[in-house]
Structure formats: structure tokens, C-alpha cells
Amino acid sequence: MQIRTETKNDYKHVFNLNYTAFGNRDDEAKLVERIRFSDGFIPELSIVADDQGEIVGHLLLSKAKIINENGEKEVVVLAPVAVLPEFQKKGIGIKLIEEGLKRAKDLDYGLVLLIGHPAYYPKFGFQPARAHGLELTQYQVPDDVFMVCELKDRELENTVGELHYPKAFFGATSQIN
């Protein structure tokens, strides 16, 4: 199993993977496409799990902003992460998330935010974001599923405001089929 950066040759496979992993619906697959063609895309943070030439997992981290009365701060958001059903529960998602967080830190991002399962993400260092002065109003979610992971020491102490997902998260069109 190789964890590596996605290439253009992987795009169709990643679309199909997300479609299958999310119950044969294309919402997440089209989200990945919209992000890829936006200014929030960071190629190094689109990561695949490659099992002897078959793409079995994918993780995407992309740019977002925390906005407050003093301005804005660039952060990254994790969405989506997907593993083919027959490869789930084998640690592939864990490897993708760990690699994504490492790469985001190496690229000098201080915070990663997500909307996710409160029993799964804390093992990676994620914690409820609202408890740290961060807000999310674009999506109505409970406090325990809106989470943040601090990649740089004291970054949470210096960051308050509202997370703004970019428009790619709300679009309905796809650029690749």
C-alpha cells in the first residue's frame, strides 16, 4: 500500500472511489472536482492510497478562512476522506489522515478544521472547535462534530472567528465526468 499525492491520471478513479464509498451518490465526488478547479486546491494535500495500482482511498485538504473583525486567516479543511468499502477497517483512512496532517503542517498551516464523527477524529488530535472560540454558521451542525486540530503550538490561542468554507463547497456543477 502506497500513500502518495494524487495525479491527474487518478482523477477518474478518485471520482469513482468517492461515488462508491459514499453509497453510490456523487455529492462528495463532485465536491472533490469543484475543489480541484478552485483557488483553494492544494495539489500536495490531495492524497491517495494506492494498492498495486488500484486507488482504494482518498483524502482532500483544501483552503478555507477564519474571519473575524480584525481580518482573516487561511486554514485548511479536511473533506472528504473516503475508502472503498471492501478496504475499510484496515487502517487506510488512518494512514491518509496522518499523512494529510503531516503535509499540512509541513506546508506551514496551523489549523485543520472539519465536520466529522466525534468518536473517530479525536484520536488524531481533533477537538470541538466552538470551545476554542471558533464558529461555523454555513452548516448547522452540533458542537461535537465541528472540530479543529492544532498543528502549530499556540495556534488556537491566537485564532478566533468564523470558519468560512469556500464557494466550491456549495456549488452544484462538475467539470469532469
CORTAGI-V390546 format. One record per pair of residues at least 6 apart in sequence whose ideal C-beta (glycine too) atoms are under 8 Angstrom apart, sorted by sequence separation. I is the first residue (numbers start at 0). J is the second residue. D is the distance in Angstrom with one decimal. If there is no record, write none. Layout:
i = [I/I]
j = [J/J]
d = [D/D]
//
This chain:
i = [18/21/34/48/49/65/66/129/149/18/20/21/47/48/64/65/82/113/128/5/17/48/64/103/147/18/47/48/64/65/82/17/18/35/47/63/64/82/115/117/135/14/17/46/62/63/100/45/46/62/63/80/99/113/130/133/15/45/46/62/63/82/129/14/17/31/45/61/62/111/133/13/44/45/60/61/80/127/44/60/80/112/127/129/131/14/44/60/61/128/145/13/14/59/127/128/41/58/59/77/80/127/128/41/59/126/127/40/41/58/59/112/114/125/126/10/39/40/57/58/77/125/126/39/57/58/100/125/37/38/39/56/57/100/114/124/131/10/34/56/121/123/124/133/136/137/31/56/97/114/117/120/132/133/134/135/137/138/34/55/56/96/117/131/132/133/134/135/137/31/55/75/116/120/131/132/133/134/115/117/133/56/114/44/55/114/115/137/13/114/137/75/112/113/13/41/48/58/74/77/112/128/56/73/74/75/76/77/78/112/113/50/55/56/74/75/76/77/78/111/112/5/58/74/75/76/110/111/4/9/16/48/56/57/58/74/77/110/4/16/56/60/110/111/5/16/17/58/109/110/4/5/12/13/16/58/109/110/4/5/12/60/108/109/3/4/48/60/2/3/13/110/2/9/65/109/110/2/3/48/104/1/2/48/103/104/0/1/30/31/100/110/0/1/30/46/63/109/0/100/112/27/60/5/27/46/46/27/0/44/46/21/44/43/44/21/20/17/20/44/20/43/17/19/20/16/19/41/16/65/74/72/76/72/74/76/71/78/0/2/67/71/2/65/67/0/65/66/67/65/66/2/65/65/66/64/65/63/64/63/63/64/63/62/61/61/39/38/37/39/37/37/34/36/34/33/34/33/30/33/30/36/33/35/33/32/33/29/32/29/32/29/25/14/11/10]
j = [24/27/40/54/55/71/72/135/155/25/27/28/54/55/71/72/89/120/135/13/25/56/72/111/155/27/56/57/73/74/91/27/28/45/57/73/74/92/125/127/145/25/28/57/73/74/111/57/58/74/75/92/111/125/142/145/28/58/59/75/76/95/142/28/31/45/59/75/76/125/147/28/59/60/75/76/95/142/60/76/96/128/143/145/147/31/61/77/78/145/162/31/32/77/145/146/60/77/78/96/99/146/147/61/79/146/147/61/62/79/80/133/135/146/147/32/61/62/79/80/99/147/148/62/80/81/123/148/61/62/63/80/81/124/138/148/155/35/59/81/146/148/149/158/161/162/57/82/123/140/143/146/158/159/160/161/163/164/61/82/83/123/144/158/159/160/161/162/164/59/83/103/144/148/159/160/161/162/144/146/162/86/144/75/86/145/146/168/45/146/169/108/145/146/47/75/82/92/108/111/146/162/91/108/109/110/111/112/113/147/148/86/91/92/110/111/112/113/114/147/148/42/95/111/112/113/147/148/42/47/54/86/94/95/96/112/115/148/43/55/95/99/149/150/45/56/57/98/149/150/45/46/53/54/57/99/150/151/46/47/54/102/150/151/46/47/91/103/46/47/57/154/47/54/110/154/155/48/49/94/150/48/49/95/150/151/48/49/78/79/148/158/49/50/79/95/112/158/50/150/162/78/111/57/79/98/99/81/55/99/102/79/102/102/103/81/81/79/82/106/83/106/81/83/84/81/84/106/83/133/158/158/162/160/162/164/160/168/91/94/159/163/95/158/160/94/159/160/161/160/161/98/161/162/163/162/163/162/163/163/164/165/165/165/165/167/165/165/165/167/166/167/165/167/167/167/168/168/167/170/168/174/172/174/173/173/174/171/174/172/175/173/173/175/175/175]
d = [7.1/4.8/5.5/7.2/7.5/6.6/8.0/7.9/5.0/5.4/7.7/7.5/5.1/5.2/4.6/4.8/8.0/6.7/7.2/6.2/7.8/3.3/6.6/5.7/6.9/7.9/6.6/7.3/6.0/5.6/4.9/4.5/4.7/7.2/5.2/7.7/6.9/5.1/7.3/7.9/5.0/7.9/3.9/7.1/5.9/5.6/6.3/7.5/4.8/7.6/6.7/5.8/7.9/6.8/7.5/7.7/7.6/7.7/7.7/6.1/4.5/7.7/4.9/4.6/5.9/7.8/5.2/6.4/7.9/7.8/6.0/7.7/6.8/7.9/4.5/6.2/6.0/5.3/3.9/6.9/6.4/6.1/5.6/6.3/6.2/7.1/6.8/5.3/7.7/4.9/7.9/6.3/6.9/7.5/6.8/5.6/6.7/7.1/6.7/7.4/8.0/6.1/4.0/6.2/6.3/6.1/7.8/5.9/6.5/7.8/7.6/7.3/7.6/4.0/6.4/7.8/4.5/7.8/7.7/4.5/6.6/6.6/7.6/3.8/7.2/7.8/6.4/4.6/7.6/7.5/7.0/7.7/5.3/7.5/6.2/4.6/4.8/7.5/6.3/6.6/7.8/6.2/7.0/7.1/6.3/7.7/7.4/4.3/7.1/5.4/4.1/5.5/7.5/6.8/7.1/6.8/6.8/7.7/4.8/6.4/7.1/5.5/5.7/7.8/3.8/6.8/4.4/4.9/5.5/5.8/4.9/5.3/7.1/7.8/7.8/7.6/7.4/7.0/6.2/7.4/6.1/6.7/5.5/6.7/4.4/5.9/6.2/7.8/7.9/7.6/7.9/5.0/7.5/5.6/6.6/7.2/7.2/7.9/6.5/5.6/6.9/7.3/4.4/7.6/7.2/7.5/7.1/7.5/6.2/5.0/8.0/7.2/6.3/6.6/4.5/5.3/5.1/4.3/7.1/7.1/7.7/7.5/3.9/7.0/7.6/6.1/5.7/4.6/6.7/5.7/5.5/7.7/7.9/7.3/6.4/6.0/7.5/7.0/5.9/7.2/5.4/5.2/6.2/6.4/4.1/7.3/6.5/7.6/7.1/6.5/6.8/6.5/7.9/6.1/5.5/4.9/5.5/7.9/6.3/4.9/4.1/7.7/6.0/4.0/7.1/7.6/4.8/5.6/6.3/6.1/4.9/5.5/7.5/5.7/7.6/3.6/7.1/5.7/5.9/6.6/4.2/7.5/7.7/5.9/6.1/7.3/6.0/4.5/7.1/6.9/6.5/6.3/7.2/7.9/6.6/5.7/6.9/7.4/5.4/6.6/5.5/8.0/6.6/7.0/4.4/5.6/5.7/6.6/7.8/6.2/7.3/7.5/5.8/5.7/6.3/6.5/3.7/6.4/6.0/7.4/6.0/6.6/4.9/6.1/6.6/5.8/6.8/7.1/6.0/6.6/7.9/6.0/7.5/7.3/7.3/6.4/7.7/7.6/7.0/5.4/5.7/7.9/6.5/5.9/3.2/7.5/7.8/5.2/7.1/4.4/5.5/5.0/6.7/5.6/5.5/7.6/7.4/6.2/4.9/6.3/5.4/7.8/6.1/6.9/7.5/7.5/4.7/7.9/6.3/6.1/7.6/4.2/8.0/7.9/4.8/4.1/7.8/7.7/7.3/4.9/6.6/5.1/7.3/7.8/7.3/5.1/7.4/7.8/5.6/7.8/5.4/4.6/7.8/7.0/7.5/6.0]
//
